[in-house]
């Protein structure tokens, strides 16, 4: 029975569905959605809920490369008809800058509910609760009534959206199956994955799950037959051989002679888990080369240091995507904080890593023992770890590679001075050219070229920091009517800048505020004293001493502590301490000024 994503509207249940045929229901009544092109408009909006979809994108979805001269007028007719059709569900369609938006709450649209359940399940798995993860993933699976949008496959953009939805469903199904295997439900997994395998015979993760489930259910011969089927199919259809992961699993089943009883729990193969590369990554060629050269060959730890908004995570991820051939054991990305900036407990991080390693049976409560299991497993492989937003050295030591050829790229706000041996590099602001290129990717190169001077004012006001430039660019991409010069004027006052850098769920202020709170009272007090320095300007120890009311020796000690925490940036080359020039990171400086004004 399919679980409904639903919400009450005026006492009546409302459902929008794209994980199957396009439907809209109010209670038990399905609304008539009109002709094919009108449904294509609605489906395109539902594939980008709560986001303005440009008219050009809607036009492409409906008419591909041959829109009629009346396309814009026809779209207006379809939108008007949809307003009338959807009236029983409330006021849904919004006309805004350059396009249209459909307003939906998470439970109203099945794909949004699906994503929310998948996120909760991933968190449950990371927290070491496979039963809870399995239950949440099972609820997500039951929202599926695919294939998605089958009646609209004539539209290439909608066909692409449908493919993306299908891939998400397959990934969630695989996650569910692995979680179910961890809780001993091998036979249930065998039955559930059979239909998926028929539709996707060359999806190797799914086949690995099928082999593992059959083996654990005491059906070793069938598990081996699955491998033979995959091997022959890949050779015949694609001219390929099974992956090393699948071959290793096949050998492990061959080595198990106990075919008369259900096989003991055996680790699933480790799988690479790396988020998508940042599509608007720009420049940083020297930094990127340095990260790549340190990682190649393995056995290294590289610490990428930067304040909020500097782009350190994007740099680490971009490097990881370039290093696939260097690390045949895989590449794993792990966030060391929760979404609100709280440091994740060591046990939670180790549980996530042990799950990747297939060592789900290892107890995570004892971080030292769990870390020992993880490092033994890691020592036998050549794998790249990307550890994002580390708080301190102690947080990392149970996780980092010891002996062996694995490597780690760690991002951190501070220098992690107690971590040795490690190569450190500081992420500076972008150049003006890099920042303009990034802005052009977001709002269109032509728009930047039309008023390059205003574009330079915008990126300069953003401190040439990727997070701030991205926020400004995304805002301008939505507000297509807004001249760049007018927006640049709005960014002129530093007191208003952080309020302007808000778009959707991207809020620059919240990132900086979280970093500020973590600094602690002593370091915050120093920053408040330095807030009066020229914004983004450099200062000497003597200038800092005067601003803080300290003697120069004490001011130097405080600055060195601030450098270690990443709250003050030091010179790149060697220079005597009293001749050196220091600066406060741009966004941190802005926030310190705001706090200083509030406390006066």
Long-range contacts (C-beta under 8 A, 24 or more apart in sequence): 1-142, 2-142, 2-143, 2-144, 2-145, 3-139, 3-142, 3-143, 4-110, 4-143, 5-107, 5-108, 5-109, 5-110, 5-112, 5-113, 5-114, 5-143, 6-107, 6-108, 7-105, 7-107, 7-108, 9-89, 9-90, 10-90, 12-88, 14-89, 14-90, 14-108, 15-108, 15-110, 16-46, 16-89, 16-104, 16-108, 16-109, 16-110, 17-109, 17-110, 17-145, 18-43, 18-46, 18-47, 18-109, 18-110, 18-111, 18-148, 18-149, 18-165, 19-110, 19-111, 19-114, 19-143, 19-144, 19-145, 19-146, 19-148, 19-165, 19-169, 20-144, 20-145, 20-146, 20-147, 20-148, 20-150, 21-145, 21-149, 21-150, 21-151, 22-46, 22-149, 22-151, 22-152, 24-85, 24-86, 24-89, 26-88, 26-89, 31-85, 31-86, 31-88, 31-89, 32-85, 33-82, 33-85, 34-78, 34-81, 34-82, 34-85, 36-151, 36-152, 36-154, 37-62, 37-63, 37-74, 37-78, 38-78, 38-81, 38-82, 39-151, 39-152, 40-152, 40-155, 40-158, 41-75, 41-78, 41-79, 41-82, 42-82, 42-102, 43-149, 43-152, 43-155, 43-158, 43-161, 44-155, 44-157, 44-158, 44-161, 45-93, 45-100, 45-101, 45-102, 46-102, 46-104, 46-109, 46-111, 47-111, 47-158, 47-161, 49-102, 49-104, 49-109, 49-111, 49-112, 50-101, 50-102, 50-103, 50-104, 51-101, 51-504, 52-94, 52-96, 52-97, 52-98, 52-99, 52-100, 52-101, 52-478, 53-99, 53-100, 53-101, 54-98, 54-99, 55-98, 55-99, 55-100, 57-99, 57-157, 58-99, 58-100, 60-156, 60-157, 61-155, 61-157, 61-158, 62-155, 64-155, 64-156, 96-478, 97-478, 97-479, 97-480, 97-481, 97-482, 98-478, 98-480, 98-481, 110-143, 111-165, 113-140, 113-143, 114-140, 114-143, 114-144, 114-168, 114-169, 114-172, 115-168, 117-143, 118-168, 118-172, 118-175, 121-172, 121-175, 121-176, 121-179, 122-175, 125-175, 125-179, 125-351, 125-352, 125-355, 126-344, 126-348, 126-349, 126-351, 126-352, 127-348, 127-351, 128-347, 128-348, 128-351, 128-364, 130-179, 130-182, 130-183, 130-360, 131-179, 131-183, 133-175, 133-179, 134-176, 134-179, 134-180, 134-182, 134-183, 134-185, 137-172, 137-173, 137-175, 137-176, 137-179, 138-176, 140-172, 140-176, 141-169, 141-172, 141-173, 141-176, 144-169, 170-196, 170-200, 170-203, 170-206, 173-206, 174-205, 174-206, 174-209, 177-209, 177-213, 178-209, 178-268, 181-209, 181-212, 181-213, 181-216, 181-265, 181-268, 182-265, 182-360, 184-265, 186-212, 186-213, 186-214, 186-216, 186-217, 186-262, 187-213, 187-217, 189-213, 190-214, 190-217, 190-219, 201-229, 201-230, 201-233, 202-230, 202-233, 202-234, 202-237, 202-238, 204-230, 204-242, 204-243, 204-245, 204-246, 205-271, 207-246, 208-245, 208-246, 208-249, 208-268, 208-269, 209-268, 211-246, 211-249, 211-250, 211-253, 212-249, 212-266, 212-268, 215-253, 215-256, 215-263, 215-266, 216-262, 216-263, 216-264, 216-265, 216-266, 217-262, 218-259, 218-260, 218-261, 218-262, 218-263, 220-253, 220-256, 220-259, 220-263, 221-259, 223-253, 224-250, 224-253, 224-254, 227-253, 244-328, 245-269, 245-270, 245-271, 265-360, 265-361, 266-358, 267-357, 267-358, 267-359, 267-360, 268-358, 269-358, 270-329, 270-330, 270-356, 270-357, 270-358, 270-381, 270-383, 271-330, 271-356, 272-330, 272-331, 272-332, 273-330, 273-331, 273-332, 273-333, 273-356, 274-317, 274-320, 274-321, 274-331, 274-332, 274-333, 274-386, 275-317, 275-333, 277-317, 277-318, 277-321, 278-314, 278-317, 278-318, 279-441, 280-438, 280-441, 280-442, 280-470, 280-473, 281-314, 281-315, 281-318, 282-430, 282-434, 282-435, 282-437, 282-438, 282-441, 282-466, 283-430, 283-431, 283-433, 283-434, 283-437, 283-438, 284-311, 284-315, 284-318, 284-427, 284-430, 284-434, 287-315, 287-425, 287-427, 288-315, 288-318, 288-319, 288-322, 290-425, 291-315, 291-316, 291-319, 291-409, 291-425, 292-319, 292-322, 292-323, 294-407, 294-423, 295-319, 295-323, 295-326, 295-384, 295-407, 295-409, 296-323, 296-326, 297-326, 297-405, 297-407, 298-326, 298-327, 298-382, 298-404, 298-405, 298-406, 298-407, 299-401, 299-404, 299-405, 299-406, 299-407, 300-407, 300-408, 300-423, 301-400, 301-401, 301-407, 301-408, 301-410, 301-419, 301-421, 301-422, 301-423, 302-407, 302-408, 302-409, 302-410, 302-422, 302-423, 302-424, 302-425, 303-410, 303-411, 303-412, 303-415, 303-416, 303-419, 303-422, 303-423, 303-424, 303-425, 304-409, 304-410, 304-411, 304-412, 304-425, 304-427, 305-411, 305-412, 305-413, 305-414, 305-415, 305-416, 305-424, 305-425, 305-426, 305-427, 305-566, 306-411, 306-413, 306-426, 306-427, 306-566, 307-413, 307-515, 307-566, 307-567, 307-585, 307-587, 307-588, 308-413, 308-467, 308-508, 308-511, 308-512, 308-514, 308-515, 308-585, 308-587, 308-588, 309-463, 309-465, 309-466, 309-467, 309-468, 309-508, 309-511, 309-512, 309-587, 310-427, 310-428, 310-429, 310-465, 310-466, 310-467, 310-585, 311-427, 311-430, 311-465, 311-466, 311-467, 312-411, 312-412, 312-427, 313-388, 313-389, 313-411, 314-466, 315-427, 316-386, 316-388, 316-409, 316-411, 317-386, 319-409, 320-384, 320-386, 320-409, 323-384, 326-382, 326-384, 327-382, 327-383, 327-384, 327-406, 327-407, 328-382, 329-381, 329-382, 329-383, 329-406, 330-356, 330-381, 330-383, 330-384, 331-383, 331-384, 331-385, 331-386, 332-356, 332-383, 332-384, 332-385, 332-386, 333-386, 333-388, 334-385, 334-386, 334-387, 334-388, 334-399, 335-388, 335-389, 336-387, 336-388, 336-389, 336-390, 336-391, 336-395, 337-388, 337-389, 337-391, 340-514, 341-514, 341-515, 341-517, 341-518, 343-391, 343-395, 346-371, 346-395, 346-398, 346-399, 349-399, 350-374, 350-398, 350-399, 353-399, 367-398, 368-398, 370-398, 371-397, 371-398, 371-399, 374-398, 374-399, 375-401, 375-402, 378-402, 378-404, 378-406, 379-403, 379-404, 379-406, 380-404, 381-405, 381-406, 382-406, 384-408, 384-409, 385-409, 386-411, 387-411, 389-413, 390-416, 391-518, 392-416, 392-418, 393-417, 393-418, 393-419, 412-566, 413-515, 413-518, 413-565, 413-566, 414-564, 414-565, 414-566, 415-563, 415-564, 415-565, 415-566, 417-564, 426-569, 426-572, 429-463, 429-464, 429-465, 429-586, 430-459, 430-464, 430-465, 430-466, 430-469, 431-464, 432-456, 432-459, 432-460, 432-464, 434-464, 435-459, 435-462, 435-464, 435-469, 438-466, 438-469, 438-470, 438-473, 439-469, 439-472, 439-473, 439-476, 441-473, 442-470, 442-473, 442-474, 442-476, 442-477, 443-473, 443-476, 443-477, 447-476, 447-484, 448-484, 450-484, 451-483, 451-484, 451-485, 453-485, 454-483, 454-484, 454-485, 454-487, 454-488, 455-484, 455-488, 457-485, 457-488, 457-491, 457-492, 458-484, 458-487, 458-488, 458-491, 461-488, 461-491, 461-492, 461-497, 462-491, 462-497, 462-501, 463-536, 463-586, 463-587, 463-590, 464-586, 465-586, 465-587, 467-508, 467-511, 467-587, 468-501, 468-508, 468-587, 470-506, 471-501, 471-502, 471-503, 471-506, 471-508, 472-500, 472-501, 474-503, 474-504, 474-506, 475-500, 475-501, 475-502, 475-503, 478-503, 494-535, 494-590, 494-593, 495-593, 495-594, 495-597, 497-590, 498-587, 498-590, 498-591, 498-594, 508-587, 509-591, 511-587, 512-587, 512-588, 512-590, 512-591, 513-591, 515-588, 516-588, 516-591, 516-592, 516-595, 519-565, 519-567, 523-561, 523-562, 523-565, 523-567, 524-595, 526-558, 526-562, 526-567, 527-562, 527-567, 527-584, 527-588, 527-589, 527-592, 528-592, 528-595, 528-596, 528-599, 530-568, 530-584, 530-589, 530-592, 531-589, 531-592, 531-593, 531-595, 531-596, 532-596, 533-584, 533-589, 535-586, 535-589, 535-590, 535-593, 536-583, 536-586, 536-589, 537-583, 538-581, 538-582, 538-583, 539-581, 539-582, 539-583, 540-578, 540-579, 540-580, 540-581, 540-582, 541-577, 541-578, 541-580, 541-582, 542-578, 544-582, 552-578
